[in-house]
Amino acid sequence: MASSLEYSLFGLENPLLDYYIAGGEEILAKYGLKANDAILAGDEHMGIYTEACSSYSAGGAAQNSMRAAQYVMPPNSTVFTGCVGNDKFAEMLRESNDKAGLRSEFSVDPDTPTGVCAVVLTKNGANRSLITNLGAANHYKLEHLQKPEVWAFVEKSRVIYVGGYHLTVCVDAILALAKHAAEKNKPFVLNLSAPFIPQFFKDQLDSVMPYADVVICNETEAAAFAESHGVESTDLKDIALAIAGYSKVNNARSRAVVITHGAESTNVAQDGKVTVYTPNRVPAEEVVDTNGAGDAFAGGFIAALAKGQGIDYAITLGHWLGQECIKVSGTTLAEPKKQY
Ligand code: 26A
């Protein structure tokens, strides 16, 4: 019998293959990179994709979140879209999504290679610098989302999740999902993804914000949002309240703003008040690689919403998946599955 959660979670963003580069500090210096950042590659960074690669793994922030969500959901609960090329990297992404149980509904641009993200780890995995060459991911189009066989999954979904990184790609597709969510009173969850999104894609972000029922970000993204939106305070609670207070289309749902802060407490603003949730600390000797921790958190959060759970449970499940993610290498989670 099909589970009632079948394809209850729909996700959109950039399907990327992560390309782990050995060489840490030296590589950061060579390409003028910050130790903890996420950027789009400029011409000056292109050489990084020819540096020695220590391993590949499926990436793309929201794609990681969707795999993490599927980890704690019944089979066939999740579906993800974005654009890939017609190449080996696309096959690798499909395989890894299949293995995780995440359904891929990709559009294919045969003329452009699948997007890649160079990951440079330093400080034993405590810091990660991400340099993305979007490739085919940059060519996602509204027309693909609107194909009847793809839109059927949108209709079926209970929760819609969009990674803010996609604001650099196809705002029309994001808005189509956002408007559907508002019309059908489904939660529309938006992740701010990286400081450069509120900084340099402010107009695109502001066009989608009124539809956001849940905004997820970390402390650096919250600070960048505050700075670009004239929020005077640097206090995360004040910023969370400010974001929660922006105008909203679907007034049947009050906005929740979730600001994570690594191993520190998560602040959640909703209905004019802030609740603080403190995650369990993973002992330093168990931390392998923090890349993807925020994605796993978001995955747990949206899975809980799709299951009809409230914010308290969603945060707890998110914290748990974030902790499990940093104990293993890459953005995948331990197999055989651990139970929450
Ligand atoms: C548009 N950009 C810059 C990006 C990304 C991205 N995912 C989508 N779009 N830059 C980095 N990532 C992904 O973030 C994950 C870690 O949180 C990486 O692929 C990595 O898996």
Boltz pocket constraint, residues with backbone or C-beta under 6 A from the ligand:
constraints:
  - pocket:
      binder: B
      contacts: [[A, 13], [A, 14], [A, 16], [A, 17], [A, 18], [A, 38], [A, 39], [A, 40], [A, 58], [A, 59], [A, 60], [A, 61], [A, 62], [A, 64], [A, 117], [A, 130], [A, 131], [A, 132], [A, 134], [A, 163], [A, 165], [A, 166], [A, 168], [A, 291], [A, 292], [A, 293], [A, 294], [A, 295], [A, 331]]
      max_distance: 6.0
